[in-house]
């Protein structure tokens, strides 16, 4: 892997040398000043500012095990059988009503969203449930359709600061709604977002339940990789986002997941140059995780980071990302969240104990060639050095991992309609292959996925 590291370093050094001759992005420092406008001062009223909109998504995924069977299904007689395949096909629809804010010093608003999913593929052997793709009964029989209130909250706003209470979607490095299925997840609790400054904002939130992507009821939080029976009653987060320069944005967050862990995050993104000639984007993501309270997941001491660089010249973007886990357990995050802002979180998260990984990717944007909205991408990622032999806890099944390796490659295309009645409709198709050594947990499989999302507005 020394050659791989040298290659990544050479890419970065070469990029900086090339950019020395390029037109740099603005390095102007942004002064820390209060906003001259107030969102609440511009409130139009509860009814006057209301909207009714939504999306409908056709979600199809076909998976095939490349080696031994990876899934099981239950026949109507109760017998269980191994399966080398899994097919899930659903239509997920969201109808979202948002009121405007009432006028005055303190404004109030409400938001409600109805979620509905229809199972287009219902065969027990095909869907191989239960899983987090198609909602099934405990015996694996699919529900033909199901509905729930995905969002239901009230908001109070003063100036540019908004308090939201109820079921909601948020986006932070530790707690973030995940939308890679027919329907997204959401969280029950409260959050506060304050953006009183032009380039500085604060976020605060505390949640006691999650509404999973493929469930009708609320659930307690559990971890993505830890013991299945371990649950927590509350997850809280606080953070600040700051843009000191036009070209640099940073964020610092902390999260407390009761009796699981305390987690700390730092992220920075920098853009140098002009993509019309040549630009370099650099991204750093760092997480520190330590055990907390009753230590339901045992002792945790984990440092994980990713560093990515991306060169863009007009239609072409070439990227390299290095990711490293320093800890004898998985880098873990909460299930039904997207709380993993790491560059190599792909089909696999490349987050095994002590794992190192490198990803190379290429994106072609067809807009400069006269087809705006059309993109192609491909990538290859490799992980190695997975070692859980020094783990002494019981919450993570890693002690059988000794020098495990895996790799993943994918190719995809997406198109977003630019105008007309179907404007902003998107279609994305991807093919991904993952190959793993014997004890690496993700297995060897291929997946073909097609997702079509159509937005609509009623009010």
Beta strands, then each sheet from edge to edge (+ up, - down):
strand 1: 51-65
strand 2: 71-74
strand 3: 80-83
strand 4: 85-98
strand 5: 106-119
strand 6: 145-158
strand 7: 161-168
strand 8: 186-194
strand 9: 200-211
strand 10: 218-219
strand 11: 235-245
strand 12: 248-257
strand 13: 261-274
strand 14: 278-291
strand 15: 301-313
strand 16: 316-326
strand 17: 356-365
strand 18: 374-387
strand 19: 402-416
strand 20: 426-436
strand 21: 445-457
sheet 1: 10+ 9- 8+ 7- 6+ 5- 4+ 1- 21+ 20- 19+ 18- 17+ 16- 15+ 14- 13+ 12- 11+
sheet 2: 2+ 3-
end
